[in-house]
Amino acid sequence: MIITGLVVGLVLGFVFQRGRFCVTGAFRDLTLTGNTRWFSALIVLIAVHSLGLFLLNTFGVITLEAEPFPWLASIVGGLIFGFSMVFAGGCATGTYYRAGEGLIGSWFALIFYALFSAIMKLGPAAGFTDGIRAITLDNGSLQASTGLSPWVFVIVVSAIAIWLTVRHARKLKAPMATLPPRKTGLAHLLTEKRWNPFATAVVIGIIATIAWPLSAATGRNSGLGITTPSANLVGYLSTGDSELIDWGVMLVIGILIGSFIAAKASGEFRIRVPDQATIIKSIIGGMGMGVGAAIAGGCTVGNAMVSTAQFQYQGWASVVFMIVGAGIAAKATIKPKQSQAAAPAAESRTV
């Protein structure tokens, strides 16, 4: 049954790569340019996923369990992860699909992300991770703390998602000039045509919903996840413990393969070796993402896409502090470069 994880991962990896869905850019743009397009697409994804999850829960297909709110871990882990993903050049999903495209820097980030998530969850730092995550508040979700039906929040987030979609649709400019298509029909749509962020978000939300009962059928009562499966994969490779190979591990393997297939089909696969400074940043970013995601209890998938859809405080708090961390890193590393690049241009205009 865990083979269904591989199938879901293949489809998800294909969609991530073709839709260029990476939350790093969404969080970074909020700080650098104030552009909300990709963040709005994330809200659409959350709305679709929440609708699907609570429908499945209502009909007894899955069981959504109440959890406490590890407030300190969400803050600390979110900050570390958000800061680190800017250095890594992508969040967990972005790192996986860019590795599938042949970016060697993303391979370094991915390897160290998986390694350090394993150290924090299964290795010598597991005690620290468990300790900080044990600092909790009861009633870890909006519905638990307010006593309201979760459908109230499903309706609210869905209304916001619809408003954001309409708002951005009205702001669309004239279509970008593109080369004449070489393919037609479905092949053109899947491998050539530029994907709309909001359509991509809807598709990912549907896949995330389908993933949950498939995963639960194998005894893993959870949906999409990147950090723990990545840690378990490293644990298996280092110990040979076959019990670590579960639906989630098959999922992340599938994401990598699916993104490679998408990149090859669209002609975007190419081995690209970055300079030494970029490799070092990728390694540092990957290490930080592994540490931060383990502490926060999830990355931009487990927290920003899954936990938020259940209206858990952990997910929403982690997202807020991921945005803060990404903003700090962006201002520290990207804005200075933009200023330096703008200075010579300004000088040339005054000569």
LOTIVEX-524948 format. One record per residue (C-alpha): residue number from 0; chain; x, y, z; residue in three letters. Coordinates in nm, 3 decimals. Layout:
N
 seq mol       x       y       z type
 NUM   A       X       Y       Z  ALA
...
END
This chain:
351
 seq mol       x       y       z type
   0   A   0.000   0.000   0.000  MET
   1   A   0.287   0.243   0.060  ILE
   2   A   0.340   0.242  -0.316  ILE
   3   A   0.054   0.492  -0.335  THR
   4   A   0.291   0.738  -0.167  GLY
   5   A   0.526   0.703  -0.462  LEU
   6   A   0.242   0.765  -0.707  VAL
   7   A   0.122   1.075  -0.520  VAL
   8   A   0.481   1.197  -0.500  GLY
   9   A   0.533   1.153  -0.874  LEU
  10   A   0.225   1.363  -0.953  VAL
  11   A   0.306   1.621  -0.686  LEU
  12   A   0.667   1.657  -0.801  GLY
  13   A   0.548   1.709  -1.158  PHE
  14   A   0.301   1.978  -1.046  VAL
  15   A   0.554   2.153  -0.819  PHE
  16   A   0.809   2.174  -1.101  GLN
  17   A   0.574   2.282  -1.378  ARG
  18   A   0.388   2.525  -1.152  GLY
  19   A   0.714   2.662  -1.003  ARG
  20   A   0.543   2.640  -0.664  PHE
  21   A   0.795   2.745  -0.398  CYS
  22   A   0.687   2.929  -0.085  VAL
  23   A   1.026   3.099  -0.042  THR
  24   A   0.947   3.347  -0.316  GLY
  25   A   0.602   3.412  -0.171  ALA
  26   A   0.741   3.498   0.173  PHE
  27   A   1.041   3.689   0.036  ARG
  28   A   0.830   3.902  -0.199  ASP
  29   A   0.607   4.014   0.086  LEU
  30   A   0.910   4.184   0.242  THR
  31   A   1.111   4.299  -0.059  LEU
  32   A   0.845   4.415  -0.304  THR
  33   A   0.510   4.383  -0.130  GLY
  34   A   0.397   4.148  -0.408  ASN
  35   A   0.125   3.918  -0.269  THR
  36   A   0.050   3.704  -0.574  ARG
  37   A   0.226   3.385  -0.464  TRP
  38   A   0.122   3.427  -0.101  PHE
  39   A  -0.237   3.463  -0.220  SER
  40   A  -0.195   3.139  -0.417  ALA
  41   A  -0.084   2.972  -0.092  LEU
  42   A  -0.406   3.091   0.076  ILE
  43   A  -0.604   2.936  -0.212  VAL
  44   A  -0.419   2.608  -0.158  LEU
  45   A  -0.499   2.617   0.215  ILE
  46   A  -0.867   2.686   0.143  ALA
  47   A  -0.899   2.396  -0.102  VAL
  48   A  -0.715   2.163   0.133  HIS
  49   A  -0.919   2.263   0.439  SER
  50   A  -1.244   2.208   0.249  LEU
  51   A  -1.128   1.861   0.143  GLY
  52   A  -0.994   1.760   0.484  LEU
  53   A  -1.304   1.856   0.680  PHE
  54   A  -1.531   1.690   0.425  LEU
  55   A  -1.331   1.368   0.466  LEU
  56   A  -1.337   1.408   0.843  ASN
  57   A  -1.714   1.472   0.848  THR
  58   A  -1.785   1.155   0.651  PHE
  59   A  -1.550   0.948   0.865  GLY
  60   A  -1.297   0.878   0.590  VAL
  61   A  -1.015   1.020   0.803  ILE
  62   A  -0.981   1.130   1.164  THR
  63   A  -0.829   1.471   1.235  LEU
  64   A  -0.678   1.456   1.582  GLU
  65   A  -0.660   1.749   1.824  ALA
  66   A  -0.308   1.847   1.925  GLU
  67   A  -0.161   2.098   2.174  PRO
  68   A   0.018   2.411   2.053  PHE
  69   A   0.400   2.397   2.086  PRO
  70   A   0.424   2.775   2.085  TRP
  71   A   0.796   2.818   2.158  LEU
  72   A   0.901   2.556   1.903  ALA
  73   A   0.676   2.715   1.640  SER
  74   A   0.836   3.056   1.694  ILE
  75   A   1.198   2.941   1.713  VAL
  76   A   1.169   2.678   1.440  GLY
  77   A   0.973   2.907   1.210  GLY
  78   A   1.233   3.183   1.239  LEU
  79   A   1.523   2.946   1.172  ILE
  80   A   1.350   2.780   0.879  PHE
  81   A   1.237   3.107   0.721  GLY
  82   A   1.584   3.261   0.748  PHE
  83   A   1.754   2.946   0.617  SER
  84   A   1.534   2.886   0.314  MET
  85   A   1.649   3.215   0.162  VAL
  86   A   2.010   3.097   0.192  PHE
  87   A   1.916   2.756   0.049  ALA
  88   A   1.747   2.922  -0.248  GLY
  89   A   1.417   2.745  -0.190  GLY
  90   A   1.186   2.593   0.069  CYS
  91   A   1.149   2.217   0.111  ALA
  92   A   0.934   2.176  -0.200  THR
  93   A   1.145   2.418  -0.403  GLY
  94   A   1.464   2.237  -0.302  THR
  95   A   1.322   1.901  -0.407  TYR
  96   A   1.194   2.010  -0.747  TYR
  97   A   1.502   2.219  -0.827  ARG
  98   A   1.719   1.920  -0.741  ALA
  99   A   1.511   1.728  -0.996  GLY
 100   A   1.590   2.000  -1.251  GLU
 101   A   1.963   1.938  -1.213  GLY
 102   A   2.061   2.228  -0.983  LEU
 103   A   2.365   2.105  -0.791  ILE
 104   A   2.321   2.378  -0.529  GLY
 105   A   1.977   2.238  -0.449  SER
 106   A   2.128   1.891  -0.417  TRP
 107   A   2.360   2.022  -0.146  PHE
 108   A   2.072   2.199   0.026  ALA
 109   A   1.855   1.887   0.005  LEU
 110   A   2.122   1.653   0.142  ILE
 111   A   2.198   1.873   0.442  PHE
 112   A   1.828   1.947   0.500  TYR
 113   A   1.755   1.574   0.524  ALA
 114   A   2.070   1.506   0.729  LEU
 115   A   2.004   1.775   0.989  PHE
 116   A   1.634   1.695   1.015  SER
 117   A   1.744   1.338   1.096  ALA
 118   A   1.993   1.464   1.357  ILE
 119   A   1.721   1.676   1.518  MET
 120   A   1.446   1.412   1.506  LYS
 121   A   1.625   1.077   1.530  LEU
 122   A   1.983   1.154   1.630  GLY
 123   A   2.176   1.320   1.914  PRO
 124   A   1.964   1.637   1.913  ALA
 125   A   1.631   1.452   1.936  ALA
 126   A   1.614   1.515   2.311  GLY
 127   A   1.638   1.890   2.259  PHE
 128   A   1.370   1.881   1.988  THR
 129   A   1.135   1.679   2.205  ASP
 130   A   1.202   1.909   2.500  GLY
 131   A   1.125   2.236   2.325  ILE
 132   A   0.819   2.085   2.156  ARG
 133   A   0.693   1.972   2.496  ALA
 134   A   0.639   2.337   2.594  ILE
 135   A   0.279   2.363   2.489  THR
 136   A  -0.056   2.531   2.534  LEU
 137   A  -0.379   2.333   2.537  ASP
 138   A  -0.644   2.372   2.268  ASN
 139   A  -0.405   2.388   1.976  GLY
 140   A  -0.655   2.484   1.708  SER
 141   A  -0.898   2.765   1.638  LEU
 142   A  -1.201   2.539   1.669  GLN
 143   A  -1.078   2.390   1.997  ALA
 144   A  -1.009   2.724   2.162  SER
 145   A  -1.322   2.902   2.035  THR
 146   A  -1.573   2.617   2.050  GLY
 147   A  -1.688   2.703   1.698  LEU
 148   A  -1.739   2.454   1.421  SER
 149   A  -1.435   2.419   1.193  PRO
 150   A  -1.669   2.490   0.903  TRP
 151   A  -1.688   2.851   1.018  VAL
 152   A  -1.315   2.884   0.948  PHE
 153   A  -1.339   2.684   0.625  VAL
 154   A  -1.597   2.936   0.500  ILE
 155   A  -1.387   3.234   0.612  VAL
 156   A  -1.062   3.117   0.451  VAL
 157   A  -1.251   3.014   0.135  SER
 158   A  -1.410   3.359   0.109  ALA
 159   A  -1.068   3.521   0.149  ILE
 160   A  -0.923   3.288  -0.116  ALA
 161   A  -1.200   3.375  -0.364  ILE
 162   A  -1.154   3.747  -0.300  TRP
 163   A  -0.777   3.722  -0.350  LEU
 164   A  -0.818   3.523  -0.671  THR
 165   A  -1.063   3.776  -0.819  VAL
 166   A  -0.844   4.065  -0.708  ARG
 167   A  -0.532   3.927  -0.875  HIS
 168   A  -0.725   3.824  -1.187  ALA
 169   A  -0.831   4.187  -1.233  ARG
 170   A  -0.471   4.302  -1.198  LYS
 171   A  -0.336   4.070  -1.467  LEU
 172   A  -0.151   4.254  -1.740  LYS
 173   A  -0.128   4.167  -2.106  ALA
 174   A   0.006   3.814  -2.166  PRO
 175   A   0.383   3.776  -2.197  MET
 176   A   0.532   3.714  -2.539  ALA
 177   A   0.623   3.348  -2.584  THR
 178   A   0.772   3.130  -2.854  LEU
 179   A   0.528   2.948  -3.082  PRO
 180   A   0.422   2.617  -2.923  PRO
 181   A   0.593   2.304  -3.050  ARG
 182   A   0.326   2.075  -2.907  LYS
 183   A  -0.052   2.070  -2.905  THR
 184   A  -0.331   1.960  -2.675  GLY
 185   A  -0.252   1.803  -2.341  LEU
 186   A   0.120   1.779  -2.417  ALA
 187   A   0.135   2.156  -2.467  HIS
 188   A  -0.060   2.221  -2.147  LEU
 189   A   0.152   1.988  -1.934  LEU
 190   A   0.501   2.057  -2.066  THR
 191   A   0.506   2.395  -2.243  GLU
 192   A   0.233   2.631  -2.129  LYS
 193   A   0.309   2.857  -1.835  ARG
 194   A   0.098   2.745  -1.538  TRP
 195   A  -0.117   2.992  -1.347  ASN
 196   A  -0.018   3.008  -0.974  PRO
 197   A  -0.380   2.992  -0.858  PHE
 198   A  -0.464   2.694  -1.078  ALA
 199   A  -0.148   2.524  -0.952  THR
 200   A  -0.254   2.592  -0.593  ALA
 201   A  -0.596   2.433  -0.653  VAL
 202   A  -0.436   2.121  -0.802  VAL
 203   A  -0.192   2.088  -0.511  ILE
 204   A  -0.477   2.134  -0.263  GLY
 205   A  -0.670   1.850  -0.429  ILE
 206   A  -0.363   1.624  -0.432  ILE
 207   A  -0.300   1.702  -0.065  ALA
 208   A  -0.657   1.604   0.018  THR
 209   A  -0.633   1.275  -0.172  ILE
 210   A  -0.300   1.202  -0.002  ALA
 211   A  -0.448   1.190   0.347  TRP
 212   A  -0.676   0.880   0.321  PRO
 213   A  -0.413   0.701   0.110  LEU
 214   A  -0.155   0.762   0.381  SER
 215   A  -0.398   0.674   0.661  ALA
 216   A  -0.471   0.341   0.491  ALA
 217   A  -0.110   0.242   0.559  THR
 218   A  -0.133   0.332   0.928  GLY
 219   A   0.018   0.679   0.889  ARG
 220   A  -0.261   0.912   1.000  ASN
 221   A  -0.120   1.217   0.829  SER
 222   A  -0.112   1.383   0.491  GLY
 223   A   0.168   1.545   0.294  LEU
 224   A   0.496   1.585   0.476  GLY
 225   A   0.857   1.645   0.379  ILE
 226   A   1.070   1.681   0.693  THR
 227   A   0.996   1.360   0.884  THR
 228   A   1.004   1.144   0.567  PRO
 229   A   1.338   1.303   0.470  SER
 230   A   1.472   1.229   0.819  ALA
 231   A   1.341   0.873   0.804  ASN
 232   A   1.509   0.819   0.467  LEU
 233   A   1.843   0.926   0.614  VAL
 234   A   1.776   0.707   0.916  GLY
 235   A   1.713   0.408   0.692  TYR
 236   A   2.027   0.471   0.485  LEU
 237   A   2.239   0.496   0.801  SER
 238   A   2.085   0.209   1.003  THR
 239   A   1.914  -0.018   0.754  GLY
 240   A   1.598  -0.015   0.966  ASP
 241   A   1.328  -0.102   0.712  SER
 242   A   1.053   0.012   0.951  GLU
 243   A   1.153   0.369   0.869  LEU
 244   A   1.040   0.322   0.509  ILE
 245   A   0.677   0.429   0.511  ASP
 246   A   0.426   0.611   0.290  TRP
 247   A   0.597   0.946   0.357  GLY
 248   A   0.938   0.822   0.247  VAL
 249   A   0.789   0.694  -0.077  MET
 250   A   0.624   1.035  -0.119  LEU
 251   A   0.950   1.233  -0.109  VAL
 252   A   1.122   0.986  -0.342  ILE
 253   A   0.830   1.030  -0.580  GLY
 254   A   0.851   1.411  -0.561  ILE
 255   A   1.214   1.400  -0.669  LEU
 256   A   1.144   1.162  -0.958  ILE
 257   A   0.830   1.349  -1.062  GLY
 258   A   1.010   1.682  -1.078  SER
 259   A   1.287   1.521  -1.287  PHE
 260   A   1.027   1.384  -1.531  ILE
 261   A   0.862   1.726  -1.557  ALA
 262   A   1.195   1.901  -1.613  ALA
 263   A   1.297   1.656  -1.885  LYS
 264   A   0.957   1.675  -2.056  ALA
 265   A   0.962   2.055  -2.060  SER
 266   A   1.327   2.081  -2.165  GLY
 267   A   1.422   2.252  -1.838  GLU
 268   A   1.655   1.982  -1.706  PHE
 269   A   2.018   2.083  -1.714  ARG
 270   A   2.307   2.009  -1.479  ILE
 271   A   2.409   2.347  -1.335  ARG
 272   A   2.707   2.376  -1.106  VAL
 273   A   2.710   2.698  -0.897  PRO
 274   A   3.013   2.883  -0.767  ASP
 275   A   3.172   2.802  -0.434  GLN
 276   A   2.995   3.081  -0.245  ALA
 277   A   2.653   2.958  -0.361  THR
 278   A   2.736   2.600  -0.262  ILE
 279   A   2.837   2.715   0.087  ILE
 280   A   2.514   2.916   0.120  LYS
 281   A   2.313   2.615   0.002  SER
 282   A   2.475   2.392   0.263  ILE
 283   A   2.419   2.644   0.544  ILE
 284   A   2.062   2.696   0.428  GLY
 285   A   1.995   2.324   0.411  GLY
 286   A   2.133   2.271   0.760  MET
 287   A   1.917   2.552   0.898  GLY
 288   A   1.605   2.427   0.722  MET
 289   A   1.653   2.081   0.873  GLY
 290   A   1.698   2.224   1.222  VAL
 291   A   1.412   2.472   1.191  GLY
 292   A   1.161   2.230   1.038  ALA
 293   A   1.232   1.965   1.301  ALA
 294   A   1.181   2.214   1.583  ILE
 295   A   0.871   2.372   1.427  ALA
 296   A   0.716   2.034   1.355  GLY
 297   A   0.707   2.084   0.982  GLY
 298   A   0.830   2.284   0.684  CYS
 299   A   0.634   2.483   0.428  THR
 300   A   0.437   2.166   0.355  VAL
 301   A   0.370   2.017   0.698  GLY
 302   A   0.303   2.355   0.857  ASN
 303   A   0.218   2.604   0.582  ALA
 304   A  -0.003   2.368   0.378  MET
 305   A  -0.128   2.093   0.612  VAL
 306   A  -0.135   2.227   0.968  SER
 307   A  -0.283   2.559   0.853  THR
 308   A  -0.560   2.372   0.667  ALA
 309   A  -0.658   2.213   0.999  GLN
 310   A  -0.655   2.561   1.158  PHE
 311   A  -0.387   2.456   1.406  GLN
 312   A  -0.202   2.736   1.579  TYR
 313   A   0.127   2.559   1.513  GLN
 314   A   0.086   2.598   1.139  GLY
 315   A  -0.023   2.961   1.140  TRP
 316   A   0.236   3.068   1.400  ALA
 317   A   0.513   2.891   1.208  SER
 318   A   0.405   3.063   0.886  VAL
 319   A   0.416   3.407   1.050  VAL
 320   A   0.765   3.352   1.185  PHE
 321   A   0.884   3.191   0.861  MET
 322   A   0.782   3.514   0.689  ILE
 323   A   0.970   3.716   0.952  VAL
 324   A   1.280   3.498   0.915  GLY
 325   A   1.268   3.512   0.535  ALA
 326   A   1.227   3.890   0.550  GLY
 327   A   1.531   3.931   0.774  ILE
 328   A   1.743   3.711   0.547  ALA
 329   A   1.620   3.883   0.231  ALA
 330   A   1.696   4.229   0.366  LYS
 331   A   2.037   4.114   0.486  ALA
 332   A   2.144   3.935   0.166  THR
 333   A   1.934   4.048  -0.132  ILE
 334   A   1.863   4.418  -0.073  LYS
 335   A   2.232   4.511  -0.027  PRO
 336   A   2.310   4.347  -0.364  LYS
 337   A   2.024   4.536  -0.528  GLN
 338   A   2.154   4.862  -0.383  SER
 339   A   2.507   4.790  -0.502  GLN
 340   A   2.383   4.709  -0.851  ALA
 341   A   2.172   5.026  -0.861  ALA
 342   A   2.457   5.256  -0.752  ALA
 343   A   2.671   5.228  -1.070  PRO
 344   A   2.361   5.278  -1.286  ALA
 345   A   2.272   5.593  -1.095  ALA
 346   A   2.627   5.724  -1.129  GLU
 347   A   2.627   5.663  -1.505  SER
 348   A   2.306   5.864  -1.542  ARG
 349   A   2.460   6.162  -1.362  THR
 350   A   2.780   6.170  -1.571  VAL
END
